[in-house]
Amino acid sequence: MSSDENISRERLEAAPGKVYTETIQEPTYEFKREHYFSPLIETNKAWAVMLVDTGIIDEDVGAQLLDAVADLEEAGPEELGEYNPNLEYFYSHMEYQLNKRIGEEVAGNINIGRTRPEPLARIVERERLLDVLDRVVSLRATLLDLAEREIKTVMPQWTHYQHAQVSTVAHYLLGIADSLERDTQRLMNAYDTVNECTLGCGALAGTSYDLDRQLIADLLGFDGYKENTIDCVSGGDHHMEPASAMANMMVTLSRFCQDLYTWHTWEFDFVEISDEYSGSSSLMPQKKNPYPFEYVRGRAAYATAYMSSVHETLHNTNFQDIKDVEENAVHPLFDAFDEVDRSLKLLDGTVGSAEFNAEQMEELAAEGFASCSELAAKIDRQTDLTYRTAHRIVGDLVGRALERGLDATEVDADLVNESATEITGDMLDIDDEFVQSALDPREFVEAHDIPGGPAPREVRRMIQDRRASLDEDSVYINRRRETLIDASDKLADRVETIRS
């Protein structure tokens, strides 16, 4: 082993062995070269600038360092070459390249007061979180557009998967949008946790060099630095929070897909997605398969499994700089980002292509006794009977109707009075119009004009309110991106000033 390659294993007399290299070191190196090359380049720039600004190194040394980093950046990650067991770590491969360019006596300064666990995962995670947030916001906007289009499209809804009450497609879609709005907040909270800088923590106790940790945080676009230096190298919540937020969201999307999947059947015939998002059968020529709903449900399972992997990787481990935190928990998290991003993109397009069968939905809503609670409410309001008694009367009449093969559109005042006489001994002062208006699904929707209800006026108000929330969340995302861009520009300016 040459002295130039002996960067990190001074305590050890041999390079990593063949098995250790093949199973651990080389795969880890390739993962980091793929994901961490640019973050480490930026981190090295910021660290060199800070060392110059604090007077820890001379400006001419800093300029040489930054020249070498710039040259390596231009060459790209391929310049690091295949894994070299003598160099052991990804970071050491980059330091070796800097040594080749300017010599160890200059390049060696890049690690003053610094240990290898950089905030590289945090830099990647915050970018991936912003991408996911963009996707969620887009899907929410699609749902609101659909809701606005379907405000008057009445449909039955279910409780315990049994015909329950009447609502509208818009009302249902707003329920999904509201859940995704909460998921958006969880993702933004996760971003806040991720976006803390850990540089300057040393191995765990900081350093005796007079570093400027806030400057480093500013140059890299972090909100600030994580203060406790043990927490910097030991904490894993910046992996767990994004994983949990995404899993939570994917469960919502999976349930949404399950509804649409059911409604897309021939038996329901409530909704149909575009052919562009559908699959066919190699045997059955009549088939139009809504595969995206199956794919998203499956990837929701992946997301929850990845979340579990992150949590299980970190549980029962020491609170210290440990591979479980630094590396092992990152892999399932990055996989989760990939699956979630694809799922959101797919579902946004699929849902945007959906066409709802208003006639079929209204017909089933009218026939299926889904408005019976309103009939009981009208009886309660027009008579001296309690709601519970009215409830018993209506329950009895539904049983009578079903026994006679009648649906809700065929119920009249006479049938109601049969039940009223059975339950109370007296008839009610009602007519057919009273009954039919109570059981009409459109009148049911109009009557339920309470905050959060399905009435068109209230749904319009909710859509307007949700669009305002969507705008606020978009502002948050854009502001976060602008902060990163501004920090990158600031860092580039400082680098250029030192190099010139």
C-alpha positions in Angstrom: 0.0 0.0 0.0 1.4 3.4 -1.0 1.6 6.2 1.6 -0.9 8.2 -0.6 -3.4 5.4 -0.3 -3.0 4.9 3.4 -5.6 7.6 4.3 -7.7 5.9 6.8 -6.3 2.6 8.1 -3.2 3.6 10.0 -4.3 1.5 13.0 -4.8 -1.6 10.8 -2.1 -3.5 9.1 -4.0 -4.9 6.2 -6.7 -3.7 3.7 -10.2 -5.0 4.0 -10.4 -8.7 3.1 -12.1 -10.1 0.0 -15.3 -11.2 1.7 -15.7 -8.0 3.7 -14.9 -6.0 0.5 -17.4 -7.9 -1.7 -20.3 -8.0 0.8 -20.0 -4.6 2.6 -17.4 -2.1 1.4 -17.7 -2.2 -2.3 -21.6 -2.1 -2.4 -21.5 0.7 0.1 -19.0 2.6 -1.9 -21.0 2.3 -5.1 -24.2 3.5 -3.3 -22.4 6.5 -1.9 -20.7 7.3 -5.2 -24.2 7.3 -6.9 -25.9 9.4 -4.2 -23.3 11.4 -2.3 -20.8 12.6 -4.8 -22.3 16.0 -5.4 -23.3 16.5 -1.7 -19.7 15.7 -0.6 -18.3 18.1 -3.2 -20.5 20.9 -1.9 -19.7 20.0 1.7 -16.0 20.1 0.9 -16.4 23.6 -0.7 -18.3 24.9 2.3 -15.8 23.4 4.8 -12.8 24.9 2.9 -14.5 28.4 2.8 -15.2 28.2 6.5 -11.6 27.2 7.3 -10.4 30.2 5.4 -13.0 32.6 6.9 -12.1 31.6 10.4 -8.3 31.8 9.7 -7.7 28.2 10.4 -6.0 27.8 7.1 -4.5 30.5 4.8 -6.4 31.7 1.9 -3.8 30.4 -0.6 -4.2 26.9 0.9 -8.0 27.3 0.7 -7.7 28.3 -3.0 -5.7 25.2 -3.8 -8.2 23.1 -2.0 -11.1 24.6 -3.8 -9.3 24.4 -7.2 -8.8 20.7 -6.6 -12.4 20.2 -5.5 -13.6 22.1 -8.6 -11.5 20.0 -10.9 -12.8 16.8 -9.3 -16.4 18.1 -9.6 -15.9 18.7 -13.3 -14.5 15.2 -13.8 -17.5 13.7 -12.1 -18.1 10.6 -9.9 -16.4 8.3 -12.4 -13.1 9.9 -11.5 -13.2 8.2 -8.2 -12.7 4.9 -10.0 -13.6 1.4 -9.0 -13.6 0.5 -5.3 -10.0 0.4 -3.9 -9.8 -1.7 -0.6 -6.7 0.2 0.4 -8.7 3.4 0.5 -11.6 1.7 2.3 -14.2 4.4 2.4 -16.0 6.6 -0.2 -14.7 9.7 1.5 -11.2 8.4 1.3 -11.5 7.9 -2.4 -12.4 11.5 -2.8 -9.6 12.6 -0.5 -7.2 10.4 -2.5 -8.1 12.3 -5.7 -7.6 15.6 -4.0 -4.2 14.4 -2.8 -3.2 13.4 -6.4 -4.0 16.9 -7.5 -2.5 19.1 -4.8 -0.6 16.8 -2.5 -1.5 15.5 1.0 0.2 18.5 2.7 -2.6 20.7 1.2 -5.4 18.3 0.7 -5.0 16.9 4.2 -6.5 20.2 5.5 -9.9 19.2 4.2 -10.5 17.1 7.3 -9.4 19.6 10.0 -11.8 19.2 12.9 -14.1 17.0 10.9 -15.2 13.3 10.9 -16.6 11.3 8.0 -20.3 11.2 8.9 -21.2 14.2 6.9 -24.8 15.6 6.5 -24.8 14.0 3.1 -27.9 11.9 3.6 -29.7 15.0 4.9 -28.7 16.9 1.7 -30.2 14.1 -0.4 -33.2 13.6 1.8 -34.3 17.3 1.7 -34.2 17.3 -2.1 -36.2 14.1 -2.3 -38.7 15.5 0.2 -39.2 18.6 -1.9 -39.8 16.4 -4.9 -42.4 14.3 -3.1 -44.0 17.5 -1.8 -44.3 18.8 -5.3 -46.0 15.5 -6.3 -48.4 15.6 -3.4 -49.4 19.2 -4.1 -50.0 18.3 -7.7 -52.2 15.4 -6.8 -54.2 17.6 -4.3 -54.7 20.1 -7.1 -56.0 17.4 -9.4 -58.4 16.2 -6.8 -59.7 19.7 -6.2 -60.2 20.2 -9.9 -62.1 16.9 -10.1 -64.2 17.9 -7.0 -65.1 21.2 -8.6 -66.3 19.4 -11.7 -68.3 16.8 -9.7 -70.0 19.0 -7.1 -73.5 17.9 -8.1 -72.6 14.3 -8.9 -74.5 12.4 -6.2 -73.4 8.9 -5.2 -74.0 6.4 -2.4 -71.4 6.0 0.4 -70.8 3.1 2.7 -70.1 2.4 6.3 -68.9 -1.1 7.2 -69.1 -1.6 3.4 -72.9 -1.4 3.5 -75.1 1.1 1.7 -75.2 4.0 4.2 -75.9 7.6 3.1 -75.9 9.8 0.0 -72.9 12.1 -0.7 -71.3 13.4 -3.8 -68.1 12.6 -5.7 -66.8 16.0 -4.8 -67.4 15.4 -1.1 -65.6 12.1 -1.2 -62.6 13.6 -3.2 -62.4 16.4 -0.6 -62.0 13.8 2.1 -59.0 12.3 0.3 -57.6 15.8 -0.4 -57.9 16.7 3.3 -56.0 13.6 4.3 -53.3 14.4 1.8 -53.2 18.0 3.2 -52.3 16.5 6.6 -49.7 14.2 4.9 -48.2 17.3 3.3 -47.9 18.9 6.8 -46.1 15.8 8.0 -43.7 15.8 5.1 -43.0 19.5 5.7 -42.4 18.7 9.4 -40.0 16.0 8.3 -38.2 18.5 6.1 -37.7 20.7 9.1 -36.1 17.8 11.1 -33.9 16.8 8.2 -32.7 20.3 7.4 -30.3 20.7 10.4 -26.6 20.7 9.8 -24.4 18.3 11.7 -21.0 19.5 10.5 -18.6 20.6 13.2 -19.6 17.8 15.5 -16.3 16.0 15.1 -16.4 12.3 16.0 -18.9 13.1 18.9 -17.3 15.8 21.0 -16.8 18.6 18.5 -13.3 19.9 18.1 -10.9 22.3 19.7 -10.6 24.3 16.5 -12.5 27.5 16.5 -15.1 26.5 13.8 -18.0 28.6 12.6 -20.8 26.0 12.5 -23.5 28.6 11.6 -21.5 29.7 8.6 -21.3 26.1 7.4 -25.1 25.7 7.9 -25.8 28.9 5.9 -23.5 28.0 3.0 -25.2 24.6 2.7 -28.8 25.9 3.0 -29.6 24.5 6.3 -31.9 26.2 8.8 -29.2 26.0 11.4 -27.0 23.4 13.0 -27.9 20.6 15.4 -26.3 21.7 18.6 -25.5 18.7 20.7 -22.5 17.0 19.1 -23.4 13.5 20.3 -26.9 14.0 18.9 -25.3 15.0 15.6 -23.7 11.6 15.1 -26.2 9.5 16.9 -29.7 10.8 16.1 -31.7 8.9 13.5 -35.0 10.7 13.6 -34.1 12.5 10.3 -34.4 9.1 8.7 -37.5 7.9 10.6 -39.7 11.0 10.1 -39.6 11.1 6.3 -40.1 7.3 6.2 -43.1 7.6 8.6 -44.7 10.5 6.8 -44.4 8.8 3.4 -45.8 5.5 4.8 -48.7 7.4 6.3 -49.5 9.0 3.0 -49.2 5.8 1.0 -51.7 4.1 3.3 -54.2 6.9 2.5 -53.5 6.5 -1.3 -53.8 2.7 -1.0 -57.3 3.1 0.5 -58.2 5.6 -2.1 -57.1 3.2 -4.8 -59.0 0.4 -3.3 -62.2 2.4 -3.6 -61.6 3.4 -7.2 -60.6 -0.2 -8.0 -63.9 -1.4 -6.7 -65.9 1.3 -8.4 -64.1 0.6 -11.7 -65.7 -2.9 -11.9 -68.5 -3.8 -14.3 -70.7 -4.5 -11.3 -70.3 -0.9 -9.9 -69.6 1.0 -13.1 -69.1 4.2 -11.2 -65.8 5.3 -12.8 -63.6 4.7 -15.7 -60.0 5.7 -16.2 -58.3 6.5 -19.6 -57.1 3.8 -21.8 -53.6 5.4 -21.5 -53.5 4.2 -17.9 -55.1 0.8 -18.4 -54.0 -2.7 -19.3 -55.5 -5.5 -21.4 -55.7 -9.3 -21.1 -53.7 -11.7 -23.3 -56.6 -14.1 -23.2 -59.8 -12.1 -22.6 -60.5 -9.5 -25.3 -63.1 -7.6 -23.3 -60.8 -6.7 -20.4 -59.8 -3.2 -19.4 -57.7 -3.5 -16.3 -57.1 -0.5 -14.0 -53.6 -1.6 -13.2 -52.4 1.7 -11.6 -54.6 1.1 -8.6 -52.9 -2.3 -8.1 -49.5 -0.9 -8.5 -50.0 1.9 -6.0 -51.5 -0.5 -3.5 -48.5 -2.7 -3.8 -46.1 0.2 -3.5 -47.9 1.4 -0.4 -47.0 -2.0 1.1 -43.4 -1.3 0.1 -43.5 2.1 1.7 -44.8 0.8 5.0 -42.2 -2.0 4.9 -39.4 0.5 4.2 -40.6 2.6 7.1 -40.5 -0.5 9.4 -37.0 -1.3 8.1 -35.8 2.2 9.0 -37.3 2.0 12.5 -36.2 -1.6 13.1 -32.7 -0.8 11.9 -32.3 1.9 14.5 -34.1 0.3 17.4 -32.0 -1.5 20.0 -28.8 0.2 18.8 -26.4 2.3 20.9 -26.9 6.1 20.8 -23.7 6.8 19.0 -22.0 7.1 15.6 -22.9 3.7 14.3 -23.4 2.1 10.8 -27.0 1.5 11.6 -27.6 5.3 11.6 -25.0 6.4 9.1 -25.7 3.8 6.4 -28.1 0.9 7.1 -31.2 3.1 7.7 -30.5 5.1 4.6 -31.1 2.3 2.1 -34.7 1.6 2.8 -35.5 5.3 3.1 -34.1 6.0 -0.3 -36.0 3.1 -1.7 -39.1 4.5 -0.2 -38.5 7.9 -1.9 -38.3 6.1 -5.2 -41.5 4.2 -4.8 -43.5 7.1 -3.4 -42.4 9.4 -6.1 -43.4 7.0 -8.9 -46.7 6.2 -7.2 -47.7 9.9 -6.8 -46.8 10.6 -10.5 -48.8 7.6 -11.7 -51.8 8.2 -9.5 -52.0 11.9 -10.4 -52.2 11.1 -14.1 -54.6 8.2 -13.6 -57.1 10.1 -11.4 -56.9 13.1 -13.7 -58.1 10.9 -16.5 -61.1 9.5 -14.5 -64.7 9.9 -15.8 -67.5 9.3 -13.3 -70.8 7.7 -14.3 -73.2 10.1 -12.7 -76.4 8.4 -13.9 -75.4 5.0 -12.5 -74.3 6.5 -9.2 -77.5 8.5 -8.8 -79.7 5.5 -9.7 -78.1 3.3 -7.0 -78.2 6.2 -4.5 -81.9 6.5 -5.1 -82.8 2.8 -5.0 -80.7 1.8 -2.0 -82.4 3.5 0.9 -79.3 5.7 1.5 -81.6 8.7 2.2 -83.6 7.0 5.0 -81.9 8.9 7.8 -83.3 12.1 6.3 -86.8 10.6 6.3 -86.5 9.8 10.0 -85.2 13.4 10.5 -88.2 14.9 8.7 -90.6 12.8 10.7 -88.9 13.9 13.9 -89.2 17.6 12.9 -92.8 17.4 11.7 -94.3 15.3 14.5 -94.1 15.1 18.3 -92.2 11.8 18.0 -88.6 11.5 19.1 -85.9 10.8 16.6 -85.4 7.3 18.0 -89.1 6.5 17.4 -88.9 7.9 13.9 -85.8 5.8 13.4 -87.7 2.7 14.4 -90.5 3.5 12.0 -88.2 4.0 9.1 -86.3 0.8 10.0 -89.5 -1.1 10.0 -90.6 0.3 6.6 -87.3 -0.7 5.0 -87.9 -4.2 6.1 -91.4 -4.2 4.7 -90.2 -2.7 1.4 -87.5 -5.4 1.0 -90.0 -8.1 1.8 -92.2 -6.9 -1.0 -89.4 -6.4 -3.5 -89.6 -2.6 -3.4 -86.7 -0.2 -3.7 -86.5 3.3 -2.1 -88.1 5.0 -5.1 -91.2 2.9 -4.6 -91.9 3.8 -1.0 -95.0 5.9 -0.4 -96.8 7.4 2.6 -99.1 4.4 2.9 -96.1 2.1 3.6 -94.6 4.6 6.1 -98.0 4.7 7.9 -98.1 0.9 8.0 -94.9 1.0 10.0 -95.9 4.0 12.1 -99.1 2.2 13.1 -97.1 -0.9 14.0 -94.6 1.1 16.1 -96.8 3.8 17.7 -100.4 2.7 17.1 -101.1 5.9 15.1 -100.7 7.1 11.5 -98.6 10.1 10.6 -99.9 13.2 8.9 -97.7 12.9 5.8 -98.2 12.5 2.0 -96.3 10.9 -0.8 -94.5 14.2 -1.7 -93.2 14.4 1.9 -91.8 10.8 1.6 -90.4 11.1 -1.9 -88.6 14.4 -1.2 -87.0 12.9 1.9 -85.8 9.9 0.0 -84.6 11.9 -3.1 -80.8 11.7 -3.1 -80.4 15.2 -4.6 -82.6 16.8 -1.9 -80.7 14.7 0.7 -77.5 16.3 -0.4 -79.0 19.9 -0.5 -80.4 19.4 3.0 -77.1 18.4 4.5 -75.7 21.9 4.4 -73.7 21.9 7.6 -69.9 22.6 7.9 -68.1 19.8 6.2 -71.3 18.4 4.6 -72.0 17.4 1.0 -74.3 20.3 0.0 -72.9 22.0 -3.1 -72.7 25.4 -1.4 -70.6 24.0 1.4 -68.5 21.9 -0.9 -67.7 25.0 -3.0 -66.6 26.8 0.2 -64.4 23.9 1.2 -62.8 23.7 -2.3 -62.0 27.4 -2.1 -60.5 27.0 1.4 -58.4 24.0 0.3 -57.1 25.9 -2.7 -55.9 28.6 -0.3 -54.1 25.9 1.8 -52.6 24.4 -1.3 -51.2 27.8 -2.2 -49.7 28.2 1.2 -48.1 24.8 1.0 -46.7 25.7 -2.5 -45.2 28.9 -1.0 -43.5 26.8 1.6 -42.0 24.4 -1.0 -40.9 27.2 -3.3 -39.4 29.1 -0.3 -37.4 26.0 0.7 -36.1 25.6 -2.9 -35.2 29.3 -3.1 -33.3 29.0 0.2 -31.2 26.1 -1.2 -30.6 28.0 -4.5 -29.6 31.1 -2.6 -27.2 29.2 -0.4 -25.7 27.5 -3.4 -25.2 30.8 -5.1 -23.6 32.3 -1.9 -21.3 29.3 -1.6 -20.3 29.6 -5.3 -19.5 33.3 -4.8 -17.4 32.7 -1.8 -15.5 29.9 -3.6 -14.9 32.1 -6.6 -13.6 34.9 -4.4 -11.1 32.7 -2.7 -10.0 31.0 -5.9 -9.4 34.3 -7.6 
